[in-house]
């Protein structure tokens, strides 16, 4: 059985928001490339939302409803970015020997 450290955490959730993992030795396989592309899109979305948030917080004409919607979108983007960071951190642990 493959250990959890050897599995790639995918950038989407399964039923009941449970994490999905990929077990493969082929980092250039279809599912790995799909996960890479989705992670890139998620990071771009987070960067765009961060820029929007900075602009909105400096705009006195932005209403509370707009701020609340932005906060919800930022929360989702942060969740995605944390999943990407966790996944990539695990990939580094597997590919690099532990340093003492």
C-alpha positions as CSV (number, residue, x, y, z in Angstrom):
1,X,0.0,0.0,0.0
2,X,1.2,3.5,-0.8
3,X,1.9,5.7,2.1
4,X,0.0,9.0,2.4
5,X,3.3,10.9,1.9
6,X,3.6,9.3,-1.5
7,X,0.2,10.4,-2.6
8,X,-0.5,13.7,-4.3
9,X,-3.2,15.8,-2.8
10,X,-5.3,16.9,-5.7
11,X,-6.6,20.5,-6.0
12,X,-10.3,19.4,-5.7
13,X,-12.4,17.7,-3.2
14,X,-14.5,14.6,-3.4
15,X,-17.9,13.8,-1.9
16,X,-18.6,15.5,1.4
17,X,-15.6,17.8,0.8
18,X,-13.1,14.9,1.5
19,X,-9.6,15.2,0.0
20,X,-8.8,13.4,-3.2
21,X,-5.3,11.9,-3.8
22,X,-3.4,10.6,-6.8
23,X,-1.1,7.6,-6.7
24,X,1.2,7.7,-9.7
25,X,4.9,7.5,-10.5
26,X,4.3,9.6,-13.7
27,X,4.4,13.3,-12.9
28,X,3.8,14.0,-16.5
29,X,0.7,11.8,-16.7
30,X,-2.7,13.2,-17.7
31,X,-4.0,13.5,-14.1
32,X,-0.8,15.1,-12.9
33,X,-0.9,17.7,-15.7
34,X,-4.6,18.3,-15.0
35,X,-3.9,18.9,-11.3
36,X,-0.9,21.2,-12.2
37,X,-3.1,23.3,-14.5
38,X,-5.9,23.6,-12.0
39,X,-3.4,24.6,-9.3
40,X,-2.1,27.3,-11.6
41,X,-5.6,28.6,-12.2
42,X,-6.3,28.6,-8.5
43,X,-3.1,30.6,-7.8
44,X,-3.9,33.1,-10.5
45,X,-7.5,33.5,-9.2
46,X,-6.1,34.1,-5.7
47,X,-3.7,36.8,-7.0
48,X,-6.5,38.5,-8.9
49,X,-8.7,38.5,-5.8
50,X,-5.9,39.9,-3.6
51,X,-5.5,42.8,-6.0
52,X,-9.3,43.3,-6.0
53,X,-9.3,43.3,-2.2
54,X,-6.6,45.8,-2.0
55,X,-8.4,48.1,-4.4
56,X,-11.8,47.6,-2.6
57,X,-10.4,48.3,0.8
58,X,-9.0,51.6,-0.4
59,X,-12.4,52.6,-2.0
60,X,-14.8,54.4,0.3
61,X,-17.6,53.8,-2.1
62,X,-17.5,50.0,-1.7
63,X,-20.5,48.8,0.2
64,X,-20.7,46.2,2.9
65,X,-22.4,43.7,0.5
66,X,-19.5,44.0,-1.9
67,X,-17.0,43.5,0.9
68,X,-18.9,40.5,2.2
69,X,-18.9,38.9,-1.3
70,X,-15.2,39.6,-1.7
71,X,-14.5,38.0,1.7
72,X,-16.4,34.9,0.7
73,X,-14.4,34.7,-2.6
74,X,-11.1,35.3,-0.7
75,X,-12.0,32.5,1.7
76,X,-12.5,30.1,-1.1
77,X,-9.2,31.2,-2.8
78,X,-7.3,30.9,0.5
79,X,-8.7,27.3,0.9
80,X,-7.5,26.5,-2.6
81,X,-4.0,28.1,-2.0
82,X,-3.6,26.2,1.2
83,X,-4.4,22.9,-0.6
84,X,-1.8,23.7,-3.3
85,X,0.8,24.6,-0.7
86,X,0.1,21.3,1.2
87,X,0.2,19.3,-1.9
88,X,3.5,20.8,-3.1
89,X,5.0,20.5,0.3
90,X,4.2,16.8,0.3
91,X,5.7,16.4,-3.1
92,X,8.9,18.1,-1.9
93,X,9.1,15.8,1.1
94,X,8.9,12.8,-1.2
95,X,11.3,14.0,-3.8
96,X,14.0,15.4,-1.5
97,X,15.8,13.5,1.2
98,X,15.4,14.8,4.7
99,X,18.2,17.1,5.8
100,X,19.5,16.9,9.3
